[in-house]
Amino acid sequence: MPVLASGSTIRRQLLNAAGVTVTVSPVDVDEDTLRQQAEQKGLSLQETALALAHAKAEAASPQHTGRFIIAADQILGLDGQAFAKPADLTEARTHLLTLRGRTHTLHTAVTLWRDGQALWSHSSSPTLTMRSFSDDFLTQYLQQEGTALLACVGCYRIEGLGMQLFESISGSSDAIAGLPLLPLLAALRQQGALTA
Ligand SMILES: Nc1nc2c(ncn2[C@H]2C[C@H](O)[C@@H](COP(=O)(O)OP(=O)(O)OP(=O)(O)O)O2)c(=O)[nH]1
């Protein structure tokens, strides 16, 4: 059974729904410091997301010898600026007002490790254009979604009400939700962790 080095509920749910049972093993890496170091090295947001995914897998490795470890990271980029998950609903409102009527990118990376080595990794950059929704809609949306939004880097759940925020989307809904499933399932099959 692979290990999911993530505290993300949606990542576990996506894997379980696809028939992949995992051992959840969240890791504590200093994402803010790693993001700052990546920026100082001149890494793109996509390269930064991949670096964080590797850091999470590496942090999980010592306690899961011999097991496949899945780790992922997602950074929202708007005109080159990175957005982190909102601290509260006030910040979620501010984020959504900034994203309203504009196109942002969800830089998403996933990696597969075993015994301290990276076996495979993948990056995906869905782009999403938010419609110019009304202030009334935003107030209703925040009231309906509530604190569940604080777990979402874009302050939306694409699998639910969040879909009403958008004018257009390019990319798979699983990549948007933080885990590009098809490439990951192919990698797990290739490594013999799933039946081909
Ligand atoms: N349910 C849902 N979650 C989303 C959606 N878009 C993004 N997310 C979540 C997936 C991730 O949990 C989170 C992205 O932040 P991170 O990649 O830093 O992961 P997180 O800190 O949640 O967990 P981890 O670092 O893997 O332990 O945003 C969405 O449309 N629906």
The ligand as a MOL file (V3000), in Angstrom:
LIG
                    3D

  0  0  0     0  0            999 V3000
M  V30 BEGIN CTAB
M  V30 COUNTS 31 33 0 0 0
M  V30 BEGIN ATOM
M  V30 1 N -11.2520 20.1250 -2.2410 0
M  V30 2 C -10.4560 20.8860 -3.0420 0
M  V30 3 N -9.1960 21.1870 -2.6150 0
M  V30 4 C -8.4280 21.9450 -3.4440 0
M  V30 5 C -8.8890 22.4480 -4.6710 0
M  V30 6 N -7.8680 23.1800 -5.2480 0
M  V30 7 C -6.8150 23.1190 -4.3940 0
M  V30 8 N -7.1500 22.3580 -3.3180 0
M  V30 9 C -6.3030 22.0050 -2.1650 0
M  V30 10 C -5.4440 20.7940 -2.4620 0
M  V30 11 C -4.3740 20.9240 -1.4250 0
M  V30 12 O -4.8090 20.3290 -0.2210 0
M  V30 13 C -4.2350 22.4360 -1.2530 0
M  V30 14 C -2.9680 22.9320 -1.9180 0
M  V30 15 O -2.0110 23.1610 -0.9290 0
M  V30 16 P -0.7230 22.2190 -0.7150 0
M  V30 17 O -0.2980 21.6280 -1.9990 0
M  V30 18 O 0.2610 23.0060 0.0770 0
M  V30 19 O -1.2580 20.9880 0.1440 0
M  V30 20 P -1.7140 20.9470 1.6690 0
M  V30 21 O -0.9830 21.9480 2.4850 0
M  V30 22 O -3.2120 20.9990 1.7000 0
M  V30 23 O -1.3240 19.4710 2.0900 0
M  V30 24 P 0.1450 18.8230 2.1150 0
M  V30 25 O 1.1340 19.9700 2.0280 0
M  V30 26 O 0.2230 17.9040 0.9370 0
M  V30 27 O 0.1740 18.1120 3.4420 0
M  V30 28 O -5.3670 23.0430 -1.9040 0
M  V30 29 C -10.2240 22.1220 -5.0840 0
M  V30 30 O -10.7200 22.5320 -6.1430 0
M  V30 31 N -10.9480 21.3180 -4.2540 0
M  V30 END ATOM
M  V30 BEGIN BOND
M  V30 1 1 1 2
M  V30 2 2 2 3
M  V30 3 1 2 31
M  V30 4 1 3 4
M  V30 5 2 4 5
M  V30 6 1 4 8
M  V30 7 1 5 6
M  V30 8 1 5 29
M  V30 9 2 6 7
M  V30 10 1 7 8
M  V30 11 1 8 9
M  V30 12 1 9 10
M  V30 13 1 9 28
M  V30 14 1 10 11
M  V30 15 1 11 12
M  V30 16 1 11 13
M  V30 17 1 13 14
M  V30 18 1 13 28
M  V30 19 1 14 15
M  V30 20 1 15 16
M  V30 21 2 16 17
M  V30 22 1 16 18
M  V30 23 1 16 19
M  V30 24 1 19 20
M  V30 25 2 20 21
M  V30 26 1 20 22
M  V30 27 1 20 23
M  V30 28 1 23 24
M  V30 29 2 24 25
M  V30 30 1 24 26
M  V30 31 1 24 27
M  V30 32 2 29 30
M  V30 33 1 29 31
M  V30 END BOND
M  V30 END CTAB
M  END
